[in-house]
Amino acid sequence: MQFMFNTDNNIDGTQEVAERIETGIRGTLSRFEDQLTRVVLHVNQETDEHYTASLEARIEGQQPQAVTADGGSVDGVAMEAGEKMERLLDSHFGKLEARRPQPDTIG
């Protein structure tokens, strides 16, 4: 799974911040890692104390899934977006599994 972290010009996107956020997002989404080709996080600073994040997960052979989050810090919005994505992917893959035909069992 490739991870990309992008910020606007108002945010100091240092290597340390990028690594910390990547580690957190990868940890949150680790059980989906085999199904994801790329995860892209965009963080923007709206005001001095308000940030927004959009997180897109590209699923192999399927349409991408996306979530947004907002809050008071770069780390906070990134982790919130990661948690929202985890819930979305749980639902997405759960629905796919429910649609998959089950093998007949002989009892």
All heavy atoms as an XYZ file, in Angstrom:
833
protein
N       0.845     -1.172      0.000
C       0.000      0.000      0.000
C       0.890      1.234      0.000
O       1.737      1.393      0.867
C      -0.919     -0.024      1.225
C      -1.684      1.247      1.453
S      -2.779      1.202      2.884
C      -1.640      1.395      4.226
N       0.691      2.082     -0.970
C       1.432      3.347     -1.050
C       0.693      4.389     -0.218
O      -0.539      4.440     -0.236
C       1.524      3.788     -2.504
C       2.268      5.066     -2.702
C       2.260      5.511     -4.165
O       1.455      5.042     -4.959
N       3.135      6.424     -4.494
N       1.423      5.220      0.524
C       0.829      6.271      1.337
C       1.354      7.617      0.862
O       2.562      7.786      0.694
C       1.167      6.085      2.819
C       0.521      7.102      3.705
C      -0.772      6.913      4.155
C       1.203      8.247      4.072
C      -1.381      7.863      4.965
C       0.606      9.200      4.877
C      -0.692      9.005      5.335
N       0.449      8.559      0.643
C       0.836      9.918      0.251
C       0.225     10.900      1.240
O      -0.953     10.779      1.590
C       0.355     10.216     -1.166
C       0.969      9.300     -2.214
S       0.291      9.570     -3.855
C       0.949     11.201     -4.190
N       1.026     11.873      1.673
C       0.586     12.898      2.625
C       0.836     14.258      2.000
O       1.973     14.593      1.674
C       1.361     12.737      3.939
C       1.078     13.798      4.958
C      -0.205     14.001      5.430
C       2.106     14.578      5.462
C      -0.462     14.982      6.390
C       1.872     15.551      6.414
C       0.584     15.753      6.885
N      -0.236     15.025      1.833
C      -0.146     16.354      1.225
C      -0.728     17.392      2.166
O      -1.731     17.131      2.836
C      -0.918     16.397     -0.098
C      -0.418     15.383     -1.085
O       0.763     15.327     -1.368
N      -1.318     14.556     -1.593
N      -0.109     18.583      2.194
C      -0.622     19.690      3.000
C      -0.675     20.941      2.139
O      -0.024     21.020      1.095
C       0.292     19.979      4.211
O       1.565     20.411      3.738
C       0.444     18.761      5.099
N      -1.435     21.917      2.622
C      -1.414     23.201      1.932
C      -0.182     23.979      2.385
O       0.598     23.515      3.221
C      -2.722     23.976      2.141
C      -2.944     24.444      3.577
O      -2.007     24.382      4.398
O      -4.064     24.883      3.884
N       0.005     25.172      1.843
C       1.209     25.969      2.138
C       1.238     26.530      3.552
O       2.278     26.991      4.005
C       1.333     27.119      1.145
C       1.604     26.614     -0.255
O       2.152     25.535     -0.428
N       1.207     27.384     -1.248
N       0.104     26.489      4.265
C       0.040     27.040      5.617
C       0.522     26.060      6.686
O       0.709     26.439      7.827
C      -1.394     27.455      5.957
C      -1.904     28.532      5.030
O      -1.166     29.437      4.662
N      -3.148     28.429      4.627
N       0.712     24.815      6.309
C       1.084     23.782      7.281
C       2.539     23.395      7.072
O       2.980     23.163      5.952
C       0.178     22.544      7.129
C      -1.275     22.935      7.420
C       0.633     21.424      8.047
C      -2.258     21.835      7.131
N       3.263     23.297      8.179
C       4.651     22.855      8.135
C       4.654     21.330      8.083
O       4.595     20.661      9.109
C       5.402     23.371      9.364
C       6.872     23.029      9.330
O       7.392     22.759      8.226
O       7.498     23.043     10.406
N       4.679     20.778      6.880
C       4.626     19.336      6.692
C       6.009     18.717      6.754
O       6.514     18.217      5.757
N       6.611     18.732      7.930
C       7.964     18.199      8.083
C       7.964     16.679      7.911
O       6.924     16.020      7.995
C       8.539     18.535      9.467
O       7.754     17.879     10.464
C       8.557     20.039      9.713
N       9.131     16.134      7.710
C       9.284     14.685      7.561
C       8.814     13.970      8.823
O       8.192     12.924      8.753
C      10.745     14.348      7.250
C      10.975     12.894      6.938
C      10.310     12.453      5.642
O      10.121     13.237      4.725
N       9.944     11.191      5.584
N       9.109     14.540      9.988
C       8.700     13.936     11.259
C       7.180     13.855     11.364
O       6.634     12.826     11.760
C       9.255     14.741     12.433
C       8.849     14.210     13.785
C       9.307     15.104     14.922
O      10.398     15.686     14.833
O       8.554     15.210     15.899
N       6.486     14.930     10.998
C       5.021     14.942     11.022
C       4.475     13.910     10.034
O       3.587     13.121     10.364
C       4.468     16.352     10.691
C       2.965     16.323     10.492
C       4.858     17.342     11.777
N       5.027     13.889      8.837
C       4.569     12.947      7.806
C       4.757     11.504      8.260
O       3.852     10.673      8.085
C       5.307     13.206      6.497
N       5.900     11.191      8.853
C       6.159      9.820      9.315
C       5.229      9.429     10.450
O       4.722      8.306     10.489
C       7.621      9.678      9.736
C       8.579      9.677      8.565
C      10.036      9.676      8.979
O      10.329      9.645     10.201
O      10.889      9.706      8.077
N       4.991     10.352     11.381
C       4.109     10.077     12.515
C       2.685      9.812     12.033
O       2.042      8.848     12.460
C       4.151     11.259     13.488
C       3.338     11.062     14.736
C       3.506     12.199     15.716
N       3.017     13.461     15.175
C       3.751     14.568     15.044
N       5.015     14.577     15.398
N       3.224     15.668     14.559
N       2.209     10.632     11.100
C       0.858     10.458     10.577
C       0.764      9.187      9.749
O      -0.206      8.427      9.857
C       0.424     11.716      9.802
C       0.174     12.844     10.811
C      -0.798     11.446      8.939
C      -0.110     14.187     10.225
N       1.750      8.925      8.913
C       1.736      7.703      8.112
C       1.702      6.465      9.003
O       0.934      5.528      8.747
C       2.951      7.634      7.190
C       2.969      6.374      6.348
C       4.119      6.300      5.360
O       4.888      7.267      5.229
O       4.231      5.252      4.697
N       2.487      6.448     10.061
C       2.499      5.318     10.981
C       1.121      5.112     11.610
O       0.624      3.987     11.698
C       3.565      5.528     12.075
O       4.847      5.622     11.448
C       3.562      4.396     13.084
N       0.486      6.202     12.018
C      -0.840      6.111     12.625
C      -1.898      5.608     11.663
O      -2.692      4.711     11.998
N      -1.923      6.149     10.447
C      -2.913      5.742      9.445
C      -2.668      4.289      9.031
O      -3.607      3.492      8.936
C      -2.870      6.662      8.209
C      -3.188      8.106      8.594
C      -3.784      6.149      7.108
C      -4.627      8.439      8.803
N      -1.417      3.931      8.785
C      -1.101      2.539      8.415
C      -1.541      1.568      9.508
O      -2.057      0.489      9.228
C       0.388      2.361      8.136
C       0.806      2.833      6.773
C       2.289      2.492      6.529
N       2.724      2.940      5.233
C       2.573      2.253      4.109
N       1.976      1.080      4.130
N       3.017      2.729      2.965
N      -1.329      1.953     10.758
C      -1.748      1.098     11.867
C      -3.256      0.927     11.910
O      -3.760     -0.186     12.103
N      -3.969      2.011     11.706
C      -5.428      1.962     11.733
C      -5.984      1.115     10.596
O      -6.940      0.372     10.774
C      -6.011      3.393     11.662
O      -5.526      4.147     12.773
C      -7.526      3.384     11.687
N      -5.378      1.220      9.416
C      -5.891      0.525      8.229
C      -5.131     -0.767      7.923
O      -5.326     -1.346      6.845
C      -5.830      1.462      7.017
C      -6.590      2.782      7.141
C      -6.426      3.607      5.882
C      -8.056      2.537      7.449
N      -4.316     -1.249      8.836
C      -3.423     -2.372      8.551
C      -4.150     -3.634      8.093
O      -3.657     -4.353      7.223
C      -2.552     -2.685      9.764
O      -3.355     -3.088     10.858
N      -5.326     -3.915      8.617
C      -6.002     -5.155      8.206
C      -6.549     -5.101      6.791
O      -6.922     -6.116      6.229
C      -7.083     -5.540      9.192
C      -8.190     -4.559      9.317
C      -9.025     -4.929     10.536
N      -9.861     -3.833     10.886
C     -11.161     -3.900     10.921
N     -11.772     -5.032     10.673
N     -11.864     -2.845     11.232
N      -6.597     -3.900      6.196
C      -7.061     -3.750      4.819
C      -5.899     -3.594      3.839
O      -6.111     -3.423      2.647
C      -7.982     -2.524      4.697
C      -9.135     -2.545      5.643
C      -9.176     -1.679      6.717
C     -10.178     -3.438      5.471
C     -10.243     -1.685      7.597
C     -11.248     -3.464      6.349
C     -11.276     -2.586      7.416
N      -4.680     -3.613      4.337
C      -3.510     -3.276      3.537
C      -3.409     -4.094      2.252
O      -3.020     -3.578      1.213
C      -2.235     -3.440      4.367
C      -1.036     -2.853      3.687
C       0.140     -2.672      4.629
O      -0.034     -2.736      5.857
O       1.240     -2.442      4.111
N      -3.773     -5.360      2.292
C      -3.675     -6.209      1.099
C      -4.664     -5.806      0.007
O      -4.427     -6.075     -1.168
C      -3.899     -7.680      1.457
C      -2.767     -8.242      2.297
O      -1.675     -7.631      2.326
O      -2.975     -9.294      2.932
N      -5.771     -5.162      0.386
C      -6.783     -4.769     -0.594
C      -6.591     -3.340     -1.102
O      -7.209     -2.954     -2.081
C      -8.195     -4.886      0.013
C      -8.610     -6.306      0.260
C      -8.690     -6.619      1.750
O      -8.037     -5.989      2.567
N      -9.482     -7.604      2.092
N      -5.744     -2.549     -0.445
C      -5.569     -1.142     -0.810
C      -4.290     -0.964     -1.631
O      -3.240     -1.495     -1.281
C      -5.493     -0.268      0.443
C      -6.694     -0.338      1.380
C      -6.454      0.530      2.602
C      -7.976      0.070      0.676
N      -4.403     -0.200     -2.716
C      -3.218      0.093     -3.511
C      -2.576      1.411     -3.083
O      -1.359      1.549     -3.118
C      -3.551      0.165     -5.013
O      -4.536      1.179     -5.230
C      -4.052     -1.174     -5.512
N      -3.411      2.376     -2.681
C      -2.883      3.692     -2.306
C      -3.834      4.361     -1.325
O      -5.043      4.238     -1.448
C      -2.741      4.574     -3.539
C      -2.110      5.917     -3.216
C      -2.029      6.863     -4.381
N      -1.636      6.223     -5.616
C      -1.712      6.808     -6.803
N      -2.160      8.037     -6.908
N      -1.334      6.164     -7.890
N      -3.252      5.089     -0.396
C      -4.007      5.916      0.540
C      -3.430      7.323      0.435
O      -2.216      7.505      0.535
C      -3.901      5.379      1.983
C      -4.551      6.323      2.966
C      -4.518      3.989      2.084
N      -4.301      8.304      0.205
C      -3.857      9.689      0.029
C      -4.555     10.563      1.067
O      -5.781     10.588      1.140
C      -4.180     10.205     -1.388
C      -3.677     11.632     -1.560
C      -3.598      9.291     -2.443
N      -3.764     11.289      1.856
C      -4.282     12.196      2.870
C      -3.940     13.627      2.479
O      -2.777     13.933      2.211
C      -3.672     11.875      4.243
C      -4.056     12.811      5.383
C      -5.540     12.690      5.711
C      -3.208     12.507      6.614
N      -4.945     14.493      2.453
C      -4.760     15.930      2.205
C      -5.205     16.668      3.467
O      -6.321     16.456      3.934
C      -5.624     16.421      1.043
C      -5.285     15.809     -0.268
N      -4.264     16.266     -1.053
C      -5.830     14.774     -0.923
C      -4.194     15.533     -2.147
N      -5.135     14.618     -2.085
N      -4.342     17.521      4.008
C      -4.691     18.323      5.186
C      -4.552     19.795      4.816
O      -3.548     20.210      4.235
C      -3.798     17.988      6.398
C      -4.167     18.859      7.587
C      -3.919     16.514      6.759
N      -5.572     20.572      5.159
C      -5.591     22.013      4.900
C      -5.830     22.757      6.203
O      -6.579     22.287      7.057
C      -6.707     22.385      3.921
C      -6.513     21.745      2.578
O      -5.462     21.879      1.973
N      -7.509     21.011      2.123
N      -5.221     23.926      6.334
C      -5.456     24.783      7.487
C      -6.460     25.848      7.074
O      -6.173     26.684      6.219
C      -4.157     25.426      7.971
C      -4.331     26.231      9.226
C      -3.010     26.745      9.773
O      -1.985     26.688      9.100
N      -3.042     27.247     10.985
N      -7.651     25.815      7.686
C      -8.701     26.771      7.364
C      -8.507     28.089      8.131
O      -8.632     29.157      7.557
C     -10.075     26.171      7.696
C     -10.368     24.869      6.962
C     -10.456     25.034      5.457
O     -10.987     26.059      4.996
O      -9.981     24.131      4.741
N      -8.237     27.993      9.428
C      -7.919     29.142     10.276
C      -6.769     28.724     11.183
O      -6.277     27.614     11.098
C      -9.133     29.568     11.138
O      -9.426     28.528     12.066
C     -10.353     29.877     10.282
N      -6.373     29.614     12.100
C      -5.264     29.288     13.008
C      -5.521     28.020     13.810
O      -4.587     27.302     14.144
C      -4.992     30.446     13.970
C      -4.290     31.600     13.276
O      -3.768     31.394     12.162
O      -4.279     32.700     13.857
N      -6.776     27.755     14.150
C      -7.093     26.618     15.010
C      -8.062     25.626     14.369
O      -8.687     24.834     15.072
C      -7.664     27.113     16.331
C      -6.663     27.945     17.109
C      -7.236     28.475     18.402
O      -8.360     28.108     18.775
O      -6.548     29.275     19.041
N      -8.201     25.655     13.049
C      -9.136     24.744     12.388
C      -8.499     24.132     11.146
O      -8.048     24.848     10.254
C     -10.428     25.481     12.009
C     -11.454     24.566     11.451
N     -11.809     24.570     10.127
C     -12.194     23.586     12.027
C     -12.728     23.653      9.912
N     -12.978     23.031     11.049
N      -8.474     22.814     11.133
C      -7.886     22.061     10.027
C      -8.933     21.126      9.433
O      -9.845     20.680     10.137
C      -6.703     21.210     10.523
C      -5.576     22.024     11.081
C      -5.585     22.449     12.407
C      -4.498     22.377     10.290
C      -4.548     23.199     12.923
C      -3.452     23.130     10.791
C      -3.485     23.535     12.110
O      -2.454     24.288     12.611
N      -8.798     20.839      8.150
C      -9.643     19.850      7.502
C      -8.755     18.801      6.842
O      -7.626     19.093      6.438
C     -10.563     20.471      6.432
O      -9.755     21.094      5.429
C     -11.511     21.495      7.042
N      -9.282     17.602      6.751
C      -8.547     16.517      6.115
C      -9.487     15.739      5.217
O     -10.664     15.572      5.526
C      -7.955     15.589      7.168
N      -8.956     15.284      4.107
C      -9.687     14.330      3.269
C      -8.752     13.143      3.058
O      -7.561     13.305      2.813
C     -10.110     14.957      1.939
O      -8.985     15.333      1.186
N      -9.315     11.963      3.206
C      -8.544     10.734      3.091
C      -9.213      9.856      2.050
O     -10.407      9.583      2.137
C      -8.495     10.010      4.439
C      -7.685      8.710      4.513
C      -6.209      8.977      4.238
C      -7.867      8.058      5.872
N      -8.440      9.470      1.045
C      -8.958      8.618     -0.018
C      -8.193      7.303      0.005
O      -6.968      7.290      0.067
C      -8.777      9.291     -1.374
C      -9.253      8.442     -2.530
C      -8.990      9.084     -3.866
O      -7.849      8.979     -4.358
O      -9.928      9.706     -4.399
N      -8.942      6.204     -0.049
C      -8.346      4.875     -0.125
C      -8.695      4.277     -1.472
O      -9.877      4.196     -1.828
C      -8.863      3.994      1.003
N      -7.684      3.897     -2.210
C      -7.906      3.261     -3.512
C      -7.856      1.758     -3.319
O      -6.845      1.213     -2.891
C      -6.870      3.727     -4.507
C      -6.961      5.240     -4.651
C      -6.479      5.723     -5.930
N      -6.671      7.169     -5.978
C      -6.178      7.919     -6.906
N      -5.459      7.376     -7.874
N      -6.380      9.208     -6.903
N      -8.973      1.136     -3.652
C      -9.135     -0.302     -3.456
C      -8.850     -0.993     -4.779
O      -9.358     -0.595     -5.820
C     -10.566     -0.613     -2.986
C     -10.874      0.170     -1.711
C     -10.748     -2.105     -2.781
C     -12.337      0.162     -1.323
N      -8.047     -2.044     -4.711
C      -7.674     -2.761     -5.926
C      -8.908     -3.269     -6.660
O      -9.729     -3.997     -6.119
C      -6.766     -3.934     -5.563
C      -6.158     -4.607     -6.759
C      -5.103     -5.618     -6.373
O      -4.566     -5.543     -5.251
O      -4.827     -6.485     -7.198
N      -9.068     -2.825     -7.922
C     -10.152     -3.289     -8.776
C     -11.515     -2.701     -8.465
O     -12.521     -3.160     -9.000
N     -11.584     -1.683     -7.601
C     -12.865     -1.077     -7.218
C     -12.749      0.438     -7.199
O     -11.664      0.987     -7.349
C     -13.286     -1.579     -5.834
C     -13.486     -3.079     -5.770
C     -13.817     -3.521     -4.372
O     -14.449     -2.807     -3.615
N     -13.377     -4.708     -4.001
N     -13.878      1.085     -6.988
C     -13.901      2.541     -6.892
C     -13.239      2.991     -5.587
O     -13.353      2.306     -4.564
C     -15.351      3.057     -6.909
C     -16.057      2.836     -8.231
C     -15.450      3.680     -9.331
O     -15.131      4.843     -9.132
N     -15.279      3.081    -10.490
N     -12.543      4.131     -5.599
C     -11.946      4.650     -4.367
C     -13.029      5.034     -3.356
O     -14.155      5.353     -3.726
C     -11.182      5.888     -4.810
C     -11.251      5.940     -6.277
C     -12.268      4.965     -6.744
N     -12.668      5.017     -2.102
C     -13.535      5.441     -1.009
C     -12.888      6.659     -0.361
O     -11.664      6.720     -0.256
C     -13.697      4.323      0.021
C     -14.302      3.050     -0.533
C     -15.759      3.210     -0.891
O     -16.536      3.765     -0.127
N     -16.138      2.739     -2.068
N     -13.705      7.618      0.100
C     -13.148      8.839      0.680
C     -13.947      9.276      1.904
O     -15.154      9.036      1.990
C     -13.125      9.958     -0.350
N     -13.253      9.911      2.839
C     -13.862     10.491      4.035
C     -13.232     11.853      4.285
O     -12.158     12.153      3.761
C     -13.675      9.598      5.285
C     -14.370      8.259      5.119
C     -12.204      9.402      5.612
N     -13.893     12.663      5.104
C     -13.356     13.955      5.513
C     -13.430     14.068      7.031
O     -14.208     13.367      7.678
C     -14.132     15.134      4.884
O     -15.495     15.055      5.297
C     -14.037     15.099      3.369
N     -12.618     14.963      7.576
C     -12.623     15.224      9.015
C     -12.184     16.665      9.226
O     -11.523     17.255      8.374
C     -11.673     14.270      9.732
N     -12.582     17.230     10.363
C     -12.090     18.556     10.718
C     -11.880     18.632     12.213
O     -12.470     17.884     12.979
C     -13.003     19.678     10.201
C     -14.400     19.622     10.756
O     -14.824     18.570     11.258
O     -15.073     20.641     10.701
N     -10.971     19.528     12.618
C     -10.650     19.650     14.027
C      -9.568     20.679     14.268
O      -9.273     21.502     13.400
N      -8.937     20.581     15.436
C      -8.023     21.620     15.874
C      -6.545     21.367     15.671
O      -5.731     22.216     16.032
N      -6.174     20.203     15.106
C      -4.751     19.950     14.886
C      -4.563     19.045     13.680
O      -5.473     18.303     13.296
C      -4.109     19.303     16.115
O      -4.541     17.968     16.256
N      -3.378     19.084     13.107
C      -3.057     18.237     11.953
C      -3.163     16.774     12.352
O      -3.812     15.979     11.673
C      -1.641     18.561     11.413
C      -1.244     17.575     10.334
C      -1.579     19.990     10.885
N      -2.535     16.406     13.461
C      -2.581     15.015     13.909
C      -4.016     14.582     14.223
O      -4.415     13.470     13.894
C      -1.706     14.814     15.144
C      -0.226     14.851     14.832
O       0.190     15.694     14.015
O       0.516     14.040     15.395
N      -4.766     15.455     14.845
C      -6.139     15.131     15.221
C      -7.025     14.846     14.018
O      -7.752     13.848     14.003
N      -6.961     15.712     13.004
C      -7.821     15.482     11.829
C      -7.342     14.270     11.038
O      -8.155     13.540     10.472
C      -7.961     16.717     10.910
C      -8.659     17.848     11.630
C      -6.651     17.170     10.334
N      -6.049     14.032     11.019
C      -5.529     12.866     10.304
C      -6.002     11.574     10.967
O      -6.467     10.651     10.284
C      -4.003     12.910     10.259
N      -5.914     11.499     12.287
C      -6.336     10.287     12.986
C      -7.853     10.105     12.908
O      -8.342      8.985     12.763
C      -5.884     10.315     14.445
C      -4.364     10.238     14.614
S      -3.603      8.802     13.814
C      -2.807      9.542     12.408
N      -8.598     11.200     12.989
C     -10.059     11.105     12.852
C     -10.422     10.587     11.462
O     -11.288      9.720     11.314
C     -10.725     12.456     13.094
C     -12.240     12.386     12.996
C     -12.923     13.723     13.221
O     -12.325     14.631     13.817
O     -14.080     13.855     12.776
N      -9.754     11.097     10.442
C     -10.009     10.623      9.076
C      -9.654      9.140      8.951
O     -10.379      8.372      8.313
C      -9.217     11.453      8.063
N      -8.560      8.716      9.576
C      -8.170      7.311      9.548
C      -9.214      6.418     10.201
O      -9.554      5.344      9.681
N      -9.758      6.864     11.333
C     -10.785      6.088     12.027
C     -12.078      6.033     11.217
O     -12.732      4.987     11.151
C     -11.027      6.674     13.411
C      -9.844      6.461     14.344
C      -9.894      7.310     15.596
O     -10.883      8.060     15.802
O      -8.935      7.230     16.382
N     -12.432      7.147     10.586
C     -13.616      7.145      9.723
C     -13.425      6.196      8.540
O     -14.343      5.474      8.154
C     -13.918      8.556      9.203
C     -14.554      9.468     10.211
C     -14.880     10.804      9.564
C     -15.655     11.715     10.460
N     -16.042     12.963      9.771
N     -12.224      6.199      7.960
C     -11.948      5.313      6.836
C     -12.024      3.856      7.282
O     -12.538      3.003      6.555
C     -10.587      5.623      6.227
C     -10.248      4.756      5.020
S     -11.432      4.891      3.645
C     -10.999      6.522      3.023
N     -11.529      3.561      8.460
C     -11.597      2.192      8.965
C     -13.058      1.736      9.049
O     -13.393      0.625      8.617
C     -10.938      2.113     10.337
C     -10.998      0.723     10.950
C     -10.426      0.669     12.343
O     -10.476      1.682     13.070
O      -9.939     -0.407     12.710
N     -13.933      2.577      9.584
C     -15.357      2.219      9.672
C     -15.980      2.068      8.289
O     -16.759      1.140      8.038
C     -16.113      3.259     10.500
C     -15.742      3.237     11.975
C     -16.652      4.099     12.830
N     -16.658      5.505     12.467
C     -15.823      6.413     12.955
N     -14.883      6.061     13.823
N     -15.908      7.676     12.593
N     -15.621      2.959      7.367
C     -16.146      2.884      6.007
C     -15.710      1.595      5.321
O     -16.516      0.914      4.680
C     -15.699      4.102      5.195
C     -16.126      4.134      3.731
C     -17.640      4.246      3.616
C     -15.461      5.291      3.017
N     -14.436      1.242      5.445
C     -13.943      0.022      4.814
C     -14.533     -1.228      5.467
O     -14.812     -2.213      4.777
C     -12.419     -0.019      4.848
C     -11.717      1.031      3.982
C     -10.208      0.987      4.189
C     -12.063      0.877      2.512
N     -14.743     -1.193      6.781
C     -15.444     -2.296      7.455
C     -16.804     -2.525      6.811
O     -17.175     -3.644      6.480
C     -15.666     -1.977      8.938
C     -14.587     -2.478      9.841
O     -13.869     -3.415      9.456
O     -14.471     -1.936     10.955
N     -17.524     -1.442      6.635
C     -18.855     -1.523      6.032
C     -18.771     -1.971      4.580
O     -19.519     -2.848      4.143
C     -19.535     -0.154      6.130
O     -20.781     -0.171      5.479
N     -17.875     -1.377      3.836
C     -17.724     -1.682      2.409
C     -17.413     -3.163      2.185
O     -18.081     -3.848      1.413
C     -16.621     -0.816      1.806
C     -16.319     -1.104      0.377
N     -17.112     -0.664     -0.655
C     -15.309     -1.815     -0.192
C     -16.602     -1.087     -1.795
N     -15.516     -1.785     -1.544
N     -16.396     -3.665      2.866
C     -16.002     -5.057      2.681
C     -17.018     -6.011      3.304
O     -17.212     -7.122      2.817
C     -14.594     -5.314      3.215
C     -13.520     -4.690      2.363
C     -12.674     -3.729      2.874
C     -13.377     -5.057      1.032
C     -11.682     -3.153      2.090
C     -12.389     -4.484      0.234
C     -11.543     -3.533      0.767
N     -17.702     -5.582      4.369
C     -18.750     -6.403      4.961
C     -19.910     -6.600      3.997
O     -20.452     -7.701      3.863
N     -20.290     -5.534      3.292
C     -21.366     -5.643      2.303
C     -20.953     -6.537      1.146
O     -21.757     -7.325      0.646
C     -21.758     -4.261      1.788
C     -22.499     -3.430      2.803
C     -22.796     -2.042      2.273
C     -23.454     -1.192      3.345
N     -23.681      0.172      2.883
N     -19.714     -6.429      0.708
C     -19.243     -7.295     -0.375
C     -19.268     -8.760      0.049
O     -19.655     -9.633     -0.724
C     -17.822     -6.908     -0.800
C     -17.664     -5.598     -1.564
C     -16.191     -5.339     -1.845
C     -18.451     -5.613     -2.851
N     -18.855     -9.018      1.268
C     -18.843    -10.392      1.774
C     -20.274    -10.935      1.889
O     -20.517    -12.097      1.576
C     -18.139    -10.445      3.139
C     -17.983    -11.828      3.701
C     -17.093    -12.733      2.864
O     -16.173    -12.236      2.204
O     -17.327    -13.947      2.877
N     -21.202    -10.090      2.312
C     -22.601    -10.533      2.449
C     -23.209    -10.881      1.096
O     -24.082    -11.750      1.003
C     -23.420     -9.445      3.135
N     -22.776    -10.220      0.033
C     -23.298    -10.490     -1.309
C     -22.684    -11.730     -1.947
O     -23.241    -12.280     -2.878
C     -23.021     -9.305     -2.232
C     -23.834     -8.105     -1.914
C     -23.579     -7.046     -2.969
N     -23.912     -5.756     -2.427
C     -23.344     -4.627     -2.763
N     -22.387     -4.613     -3.671
N     -23.705     -3.499     -2.214
N     -21.529    -12.139     -1.463
C     -20.825    -13.279     -2.045
C     -21.611    -14.553     -1.760
O     -22.018    -14.812     -0.642
C     -19.430    -13.373     -1.434
C     -18.598    -14.494     -2.032
C     -17.169    -14.437     -1.555
N     -16.575    -13.195     -2.049
C     -15.602    -12.558     -1.422
N     -15.115    -13.007     -0.317
N     -15.114    -11.441     -1.933
N     -21.848    -15.350     -2.794
C     -22.589    -16.594     -2.581
C     -21.829    -17.525     -1.631
O     -20.619    -17.672     -1.729
C     -22.661    -17.232     -3.967
C     -22.131    -16.238     -4.925
C     -21.439    -15.160     -4.166
N     -22.577    -18.092     -0.717
C     -21.978    -19.010      0.255
C     -22.024    -20.427     -0.302
O     -23.009    -20.828     -0.923
C     -22.739    -18.946      1.572
C     -22.698    -17.572      2.238
C     -21.289    -17.110      2.578
O     -20.484    -17.878      3.062
N     -20.995    -15.851      2.283
N     -20.987    -21.202     -0.077
C     -20.998    -22.585     -0.568
C     -22.065    -23.400      0.175
O     -22.336    -23.162      1.334
C     -19.599    -23.093     -0.260
C     -19.053    -22.174      0.772
C     -19.763    -20.861      0.614
N     -22.680    -24.319     -0.553
C     -23.663    -25.195      0.074
C     -22.947    -26.109      1.065
O     -21.850    -26.588      0.808
C     -24.360    -26.059     -0.984
C     -25.247    -25.218     -1.894
O     -25.727    -24.172     -1.439
O     -25.464    -25.638     -3.054
N     -23.571    -26.283      2.180
C     -23.002    -27.183      3.177
C     -23.840    -28.444      3.249
O     -25.055    -28.407      3.137
C     -22.939    -26.535      4.569
O     -24.265    -26.133      4.943
C     -22.031    -25.320      4.561
N     -23.180    -29.525      3.379
C     -23.876    -30.813      3.485
C     -23.820    -31.203      4.954
O     -22.757    -31.293      5.557
C     -23.194    -31.879      2.604
C     -23.253    -31.416      1.151
C     -23.856    -33.228      2.804
C     -22.511    -32.327      0.198
N     -24.981    -31.413      5.528
C     -24.988    -31.666      6.952
C     -25.538    -32.914      7.363
O     -25.772    -33.948      7.234
